[in-house]
Amino acid sequence: MKTGEKLQLSVIVVLSMTLVSVLVYLPDSQSSNSQDDTNQNLLAEASATYTIQESENPIKKYDETYTRIYDRVSDSVVQITSTRTDVNTHITINGNPLSQQSVALGSGFVFDDAGHIITNNHVVEESKNVEVTFNDGNSYPAKIVGTDSYNDIAVLEITENTEEQMLPLSFADSSILVVGEPAIAIGNPFGLSNTMTTGIISQTGRLLPTQENGGFSIPNVIQTDAAINPGNSGGPLLDINGQVIGMNTAIQTNTGEFSGIGFAVPSNTIKKIVPSLIQNGEYEHPWLGISGVDVTSKITRSLELPKNYKGVAVVNLVEDGPAKKAGLHEATYNSRQEIKTADIITSIDKMPVKSMSDVIYHISEKNVGDKILITINRDGKLIDIQIILEARPNV
């Protein structure tokens, strides 16, 4: 492209952008017999519109929304400091492994009027001492009331008298979140108290695998691009109304620092589990007793299923587990270790199942002792099987 052509192109782009601005902000105008009068009217109206926009300053109003939310919720967000003993088995003194104290920093927030504080289980797990620091800088010792390692939730209670005004955060319904909604994270990244970051809901319904707990995963997790870093764990994820939609718990990264993908336990999960942790110290998870894989094109061909068939192939069954007691079958394999036969779960309580995350989500919404109706495809025939859910065994 010649120099003259480059210049012409840049002018076209600028003019196009200017034209769009006029079209967006320009109010409807009456027609005129004079082209000059029309141009003058357009310029006057555009100028007047610009003056109005400048005086109202919509950007300032948008910023004030976040400011008001921060002012309203910041006193409800706390810093969690936990001290634990780590054992170094590679160093021994007088035959005993070397032990040393380590400190972990996290976040939390006030859950109810009784002053219960919730955070991530991994923030306080195996801690000897836990300290809660409020926004005013006052710190108090706390005890662990209950924990649920499967969903990474812990409940704390301050152990001494305090004059702090406990201001519980209100909760929103996480089941109605949609991608693109604003998301606000408040916590203590790297120990920087009450830091606010903003972003959007990047996706919902994620399945977050855990390194422990026998391979169980956290279902229905919220994904956000609001910056979350070490120290944010246990802090609230809020919507544009300042209500809790989740609790920040993990990030996906190759560097150990935030790379645009953060995860939060959804508010509906918190609301369901925390009352049991306060009352009983634990939560009984309903359990099906299977391991399965999503139906792939390879499994579809092997089992001669219709193209793009959706469901979950039951791979293994836990001995004496609910699914095996009810009559589900494990997969069998040929000499090439390809699935030869398998029960394919297609629905639970008439709700379609397309992936293993659907199975985990449906089960997590139930309670121990509930009956569920599972529809399976076995050798090309659809069969309904009723299963009574049992409590998940400790691992």
C-alpha positions in Angstrom: 0.0 0.0 0.0 1.3 3.4 -0.9 1.7 6.2 1.7 -1.3 8.1 0.3 -3.4 5.0 0.5 -2.5 4.5 4.2 -3.4 8.1 5.0 -6.8 7.7 3.2 -7.6 4.5 5.1 -6.8 6.1 8.5 -9.1 9.0 7.7 -11.9 6.7 6.7 -11.6 4.8 10.0 -11.7 8.0 12.0 -14.6 9.4 10.1 -16.5 6.2 10.5 -16.0 6.3 14.3 -17.1 9.9 14.4 -20.2 9.1 12.4 -21.2 6.3 14.7 -20.9 8.6 17.7 -23.2 11.1 16.1 -25.7 8.4 15.2 -25.8 7.0 18.7 -26.2 10.2 20.6 -28.1 12.3 18.1 -31.8 12.7 18.8 -34.4 12.5 16.0 -34.7 15.9 14.2 -37.3 17.4 11.9 -36.6 17.6 8.2 -35.6 21.0 6.6 -35.8 22.3 3.1 -32.3 23.8 3.4 -29.3 21.5 3.5 -27.3 24.2 5.3 -30.0 24.5 7.9 -30.0 20.8 8.4 -26.3 20.7 8.9 -26.5 23.6 11.4 -29.2 21.8 13.3 -27.3 18.6 13.4 -24.2 20.4 14.7 -26.2 22.2 17.4 -28.0 19.2 18.6 -24.8 17.1 18.7 -23.1 19.9 20.6 -26.0 20.1 23.1 -26.0 16.3 23.5 -22.3 16.3 24.2 -22.8 19.0 26.8 -25.4 16.9 28.6 -23.3 13.8 28.6 -20.4 15.7 29.9 -22.3 17.3 32.8 -24.0 14.0 33.8 -20.7 12.2 33.6 -22.0 8.6 33.3 -18.5 7.1 33.9 -18.3 8.7 37.3 -21.8 7.2 38.2 -20.6 3.8 37.2 -17.5 4.0 39.4 -19.6 5.2 42.3 -21.6 1.9 42.1 -18.5 0.0 43.1 -17.6 2.6 45.7 -21.0 2.3 47.4 -20.7 -1.5 47.4 -17.3 -1.4 48.9 -18.4 1.0 51.7 -21.4 -1.2 52.5 -19.6 -4.6 52.6 -16.0 -3.9 53.6 -16.6 -4.1 57.3 -18.0 -7.6 56.8 -14.9 -9.0 55.1 -12.1 -10.2 57.4 -8.5 -11.4 57.1 -7.8 -14.9 58.4 -4.4 -15.8 59.9 -3.8 -19.4 60.7 -0.8 -21.0 62.3 0.0 -24.6 61.7 2.9 -27.0 62.4 4.7 -28.5 59.4 6.9 -31.5 59.8 10.1 -31.9 57.8 10.8 -35.7 57.6 14.1 -35.1 55.9 15.6 -33.5 59.0 15.6 -35.3 62.4 16.8 -34.1 65.8 17.4 -36.7 68.4 15.4 -39.1 66.2 12.4 -36.8 65.9 11.4 -35.1 62.6 12.0 -31.3 62.6 8.8 -29.4 63.1 8.3 -25.7 62.4 5.5 -23.2 62.5 4.1 -21.8 59.3 1.5 -19.0 58.8 -1.2 -18.9 56.2 -3.1 -15.8 55.2 -6.6 -15.9 53.8 -9.9 -14.1 53.7 -13.4 -14.6 55.1 -16.7 -12.9 55.7 -19.5 -12.7 58.3 -22.2 -15.2 57.6 -24.9 -14.5 60.2 -26.0 -12.3 63.2 -24.4 -14.8 65.6 -21.0 -13.8 64.2 -20.1 -17.0 62.4 -17.4 -16.4 59.8 -16.9 -18.5 56.8 -13.7 -19.1 54.8 -12.1 -21.8 52.8 -11.2 -25.1 54.5 -7.7 -25.0 53.1 -7.0 -21.7 54.8 -7.5 -23.1 58.3 -7.0 -26.9 57.8 -4.8 -28.5 60.5 -4.3 -25.1 62.1 -3.3 -24.8 65.8 -4.3 -21.1 66.1 -6.7 -19.0 64.0 -7.0 -15.2 64.2 -9.6 -13.0 62.6 -8.8 -9.4 61.8 -11.6 -6.9 60.9 -11.4 -3.9 58.7 -10.8 -1.6 61.7 -7.6 -3.5 62.4 -8.9 -5.3 65.6 -7.9 -9.0 65.8 -9.5 -11.8 67.8 -8.8 -15.5 68.3 -11.3 -17.9 66.7 -12.1 -21.6 66.7 -13.1 -23.9 63.9 -16.8 -24.8 64.3 -17.1 -27.1 61.3 -15.5 -28.0 58.0 -16.4 -29.5 54.7 -13.2 -30.4 52.8 -15.2 -31.7 49.8 -16.5 -28.2 49.0 -13.6 -26.3 50.7 -15.8 -24.6 53.3 -15.0 -23.9 57.0 -17.0 -22.0 59.7 -15.2 -20.0 62.4 -16.4 -18.5 65.7 -14.6 -15.8 67.7 -13.7 -17.2 71.1 -13.6 -14.0 73.2 -16.0 -11.1 73.8 -15.9 -8.5 71.2 -17.6 -5.2 70.6 -17.3 -5.6 66.8 -20.6 -5.0 65.1 -21.2 -8.2 63.1 -22.6 -7.3 59.7 -23.6 -10.4 57.8 -23.5 -10.2 54.0 -26.7 -11.1 52.1 -26.7 -13.9 49.5 -27.9 -14.0 46.0 -29.2 -17.0 44.0 -26.2 -18.3 42.1 -28.4 -20.6 39.9 -29.6 -17.5 37.9 -26.2 -16.1 37.1 -25.4 -15.5 33.5 -22.1 -15.1 31.6 -21.1 -11.4 31.3 -22.6 -10.2 34.6 -20.3 -8.0 36.8 -18.3 -9.8 39.5 -16.6 -8.2 42.4 -13.9 -9.9 44.6 -12.9 -8.5 48.0 -10.2 -10.0 50.1 -6.6 -9.8 51.2 -4.3 -10.8 48.3 -0.7 -11.1 49.5 -1.9 -9.7 52.9 -3.1 -6.5 51.4 -6.2 -6.0 53.4 -9.7 -5.4 51.9 -8.6 -5.2 48.3 -11.4 -4.9 45.7 -11.0 -6.3 42.2 -13.7 -6.4 39.5 -14.5 -8.5 36.4 -17.3 -10.5 35.0 -18.8 -14.0 35.3 -16.8 -15.9 32.7 -18.8 -19.1 33.0 -20.9 -21.1 35.4 -21.3 -24.8 36.2 -17.6 -25.6 36.2 -16.4 -28.8 37.8 -13.4 -28.1 40.0 -11.3 -31.2 40.8 -9.5 -31.4 44.1 -6.1 -33.0 44.8 -7.4 -34.8 47.9 -10.7 -36.3 49.0 -10.5 -39.4 46.9 -10.9 -37.7 43.6 -14.2 -36.0 44.3 -14.8 -32.6 42.6 -16.6 -29.4 43.6 -19.7 -29.0 41.3 -21.3 -26.0 39.7 -18.3 -23.7 40.4 -18.3 -20.1 39.1 -15.5 -19.0 36.8 -14.5 -15.3 36.9 -11.8 -13.0 35.5 -11.9 -10.7 38.6 -8.3 -10.8 39.9 -7.9 -13.4 42.6 -4.5 -14.1 44.1 -3.0 -15.9 47.1 -4.7 -14.4 50.2 -8.1 -14.0 48.4 -9.1 -17.5 49.4 -12.3 -17.5 51.4 -13.3 -14.0 50.5 -16.7 -13.1 48.9 -17.4 -12.9 45.2 -20.2 -10.3 44.9 -22.7 -9.3 42.2 -23.5 -5.7 41.2 -25.9 -5.4 44.1 -23.2 -6.3 46.6 -24.7 -9.7 47.4 -22.7 -12.9 47.7 -22.7 -15.1 44.7 -19.7 -17.2 45.7 -16.6 -17.7 47.8 -13.3 -17.3 46.0 -11.3 -20.6 46.3 -8.9 -21.3 43.5 -7.2 -20.0 40.4 -5.9 -21.8 37.3 -2.3 -20.7 36.5 1.1 -21.9 35.3 3.0 -19.3 37.3 1.3 -19.3 40.7 -0.2 -15.9 40.1 -3.5 -14.8 38.6 -3.8 -15.4 34.8 -7.4 -14.5 34.3 -9.1 -17.6 35.5 -10.5 -17.7 39.0 -13.0 -20.1 40.6 -15.6 -19.6 43.4 -17.8 -22.0 45.3 -21.4 -20.9 44.4 -23.6 -19.2 47.0 -26.3 -21.8 46.8 -23.8 -24.4 47.9 -22.7 -22.3 50.8 -26.3 -21.6 51.9 -27.0 -25.4 51.9 -23.9 -26.6 53.7 -23.0 -23.9 56.3 -26.0 -24.4 58.5 -25.1 -28.1 58.9 -21.5 -27.2 59.7 -22.7 -24.7 62.4 -25.1 -27.3 63.9 -23.2 -30.6 63.5 -19.6 -29.6 62.6 -19.9 -31.5 59.3 -22.0 -32.1 56.3 -23.2 -35.5 54.9 -22.8 -35.6 51.2 -25.2 -37.8 49.2 -23.3 -40.5 47.3 -24.0 -42.7 44.2 -20.9 -44.8 44.3 -19.8 -44.8 40.6 -17.0 -43.5 38.5 -17.8 -42.6 34.9 -16.7 -41.0 31.7 -18.4 -38.8 29.2 -19.6 -40.6 26.1 -17.1 -39.9 23.3 -17.3 -40.6 19.6 -15.0 -43.6 20.2 -17.4 -45.0 22.8 -20.3 -44.2 20.5 -18.7 -46.3 17.7 -17.7 -49.1 20.0 -21.2 -49.5 21.5 -22.9 -48.8 18.1 -24.8 -45.8 19.5 -26.4 -43.0 17.4 -24.0 -40.3 16.3 -23.5 -37.5 18.9 -25.1 -39.6 21.6 -24.9 -37.9 25.0 -24.5 -39.5 28.4 -22.1 -41.0 30.9 -20.6 -44.4 30.7 -20.4 -46.2 34.1 -16.8 -47.4 34.3 -16.5 -48.6 37.9 -18.9 -49.3 40.8 -18.0 -49.2 44.5 -18.6 -52.5 46.2 -21.7 -52.3 48.3 -22.3 -48.8 47.0 -25.8 -47.5 46.2 -25.5 -47.9 42.5 -24.2 -51.4 42.6 -26.9 -52.4 45.1 -29.5 -51.0 42.7 -28.3 -53.2 39.8 -26.0 -50.9 37.7 -23.3 -52.7 35.7 -19.6 -51.9 35.3 -18.1 -51.5 31.9 -16.3 -54.4 30.2 -13.3 -54.1 27.9 -11.9 -55.9 24.8 -8.3 -56.9 24.3 -7.4 -53.4 23.2 -8.8 -51.9 26.4 -11.7 -50.3 24.6 -15.1 -50.3 26.2 -17.1 -53.3 24.9 -20.3 -53.0 27.1 -21.4 -50.2 29.5 -24.5 -48.8 31.2 -24.9 -45.3 29.8 -26.6 -42.8 32.1 -28.9 -40.6 30.0 -31.0 -38.9 32.7 -31.5 -38.5 36.4 -35.1 -37.8 37.6 -36.0 -37.1 34.0 -33.3 -34.4 33.7 -30.9 -35.0 30.7 -27.4 -36.1 31.5 -24.8 -35.0 29.0 -21.6 -35.2 31.1 -20.2 -36.4 34.4 -20.5 -32.9 35.7 -24.3 -33.2 35.2 -24.3 -36.4 37.3 -22.3 -34.8 40.1 -24.5 -31.6 40.1 -27.7 -33.6 40.3 -26.5 -35.7 43.2 -25.1 -32.7 45.0 -28.6 -31.1 45.0 -30.1 -34.1 46.9 -29.8 -35.3 50.5 -28.7 -38.6 52.0 -31.7 -41.0 51.9 -33.3 -39.4 48.9 -34.5 -41.7 46.1 -33.5 -40.9 42.5 -34.6 -42.3 39.2 -31.7 -43.0 36.8 -32.4 -43.9 33.2 -29.7 -46.0 31.5 -29.1 -47.3 28.0 -28.0 -50.9 28.3 -27.5 -52.8 25.1 -29.7 -50.3 23.2 -32.6 -50.5 25.6 -33.6 -47.7 28.0 -34.1 -48.9 31.6 -35.2 -46.9 34.7 -33.5 -47.8 38.0 -34.4 -46.4 41.4 -31.4 -45.7 43.7 -31.4 -44.6 47.4 -28.5 -42.2 48.0 -26.2 -43.0 50.9 -23.7 -40.8 52.8 -20.3 -40.4 51.1 -17.7 -42.5 53.0 -14.8 -40.7 54.6 -11.5 -41.0 52.7 
